[in-house]
Amino acid sequence: MKIALPDLEEQKRMVFEQSTQEAIATLKSNLKAPTSPALTELDENEFSSKHLLREREGWEAPAPEIVRAYFKQFQDIFADYNTDNKLADLLGLSGNRRIREFKQGTRKVPYNVWRHFLVLTGRVPQDVITVMGYL
């Protein structure tokens, strides 16, 4: 018995296409995420909004007050992440020490960690990268 399979390059393209379709479905699903109550911990107008920008647009690390308020709001709403350890794990950090340092302002939140959190909370859109070619 002989089974005809597409060549390896065609198989890769099929996997790529399937993954892309799954990503599109996720992006569409993200548009239906529930809306939560407004932030009440602080007045965001008292702070720069540069923490919402992309790096190339002039991003600056958020003030610790913003970090504390955003993290608290998230942890209050999503019980699965109600501890700093759980939040750290969600953000790809090991242990809760970094989360405490970010909240205290003794360490600035790195761009990639902060951007990931902002996307998770619907504060900024996900970046989609254009494929320039299959090499």
VEXZAKE-893208 format. One record per residue (C-alpha): x, y, z. Coordinates in steps of 0.5 Angstrom, whole numbers, padded with zeros to 4 digits, always signed. Example, Ala and Ser with C-alpha at 12.3 -4.5 7.8 and 13.67 -1.06 7.14 Angstrom:
# VEXZAKE-893208
+0025-0009+0016
+0027-0002+0014
//
This chain:
# VEXZAKE-893208
+0000+0000+0000
+0003+0007-0002
+0001+0013+0001
+0002+0020-0003
+0004+0025+0001
+0006+0032-0001
+0013+0034-0001
+0016+0038+0006
+0015+0045+0003
+0008+0044+0002
+0007+0041+0008
+0010+0047+0012
+0006+0051+0008
-0001+0047+0010
+0001+0048+0017
+0003+0055+0016
-0004+0056+0013
-0008+0053+0019
-0004+0056+0024
-0006+0063+0021
-0013+0061+0020
-0013+0059+0028
-0010+0066+0029
-0015+0070+0025
-0020+0066+0029
-0017+0068+0036
-0016+0075+0034
-0024+0075+0032
-0026+0072+0038
-0021+0077+0042
-0026+0083+0039
-0032+0080+0044
-0028+0079+0050
-0032+0082+0056
-0031+0089+0058
-0030+0091+0065
-0031+0097+0070
-0027+0103+0069
-0020+0103+0073
-0022+0107+0080
-0015+0106+0083
-0012+0113+0080
-0014+0118+0075
-0010+0116+0069
-0010+0123+0067
-0005+0125+0072
+0000+0121+0068
+0004+0120+0061
+0001+0116+0057
+0007+0114+0054
+0007+0107+0057
+0001+0105+0052
+0006+0107+0046
+0010+0102+0042
+0018+0102+0043
+0019+0106+0036
+0013+0111+0038
+0017+0113+0044
+0015+0108+0049
+0017+0109+0056
+0016+0105+0062
+0010+0106+0066
+0010+0109+0073
+0009+0105+0079
+0003+0107+0081
+0000+0105+0074
+0003+0098+0075
+0000+0097+0081
-0007+0100+0079
-0007+0096+0073
-0005+0089+0076
-0009+0090+0082
-0015+0091+0077
-0013+0085+0073
-0012+0081+0079
-0019+0083+0082
-0023+0081+0076
-0019+0075+0074
-0019+0070+0080
-0014+0065+0077
-0009+0071+0077
-0010+0074+0084
-0003+0073+0087
+0003+0076+0084
+0006+0069+0083
+0000+0067+0078
+0001+0074+0075
+0008+0073+0074
+0007+0066+0071
+0002+0069+0066
+0007+0074+0064
+0013+0069+0063
+0017+0071+0069
+0019+0066+0074
+0017+0068+0081
+0013+0074+0084
+0019+0078+0086
+0019+0082+0079
+0012+0083+0080
+0013+0086+0087
+0019+0090+0084
+0015+0093+0078
+0009+0095+0083
+0014+0098+0088
+0018+0102+0082
+0025+0099+0084
+0025+0096+0077
+0022+0098+0071
+0018+0094+0067
+0021+0091+0061
+0017+0093+0054
+0016+0086+0052
+0013+0084+0059
+0009+0091+0059
+0006+0090+0052
+0004+0083+0053
+0000+0085+0059
-0003+0091+0055
-0005+0086+0050
-0008+0081+0055
-0012+0087+0058
-0015+0090+0051
-0011+0096+0053
-0007+0096+0046
-0008+0092+0040
-0004+0086+0038
+0001+0087+0033
+0001+0083+0027
+0007+0082+0023
+0008+0082+0015
+0011+0076+0012
+0016+0078+0007
+0017+0072+0004
+0018+0064+0005
+0025+0063+0005
//
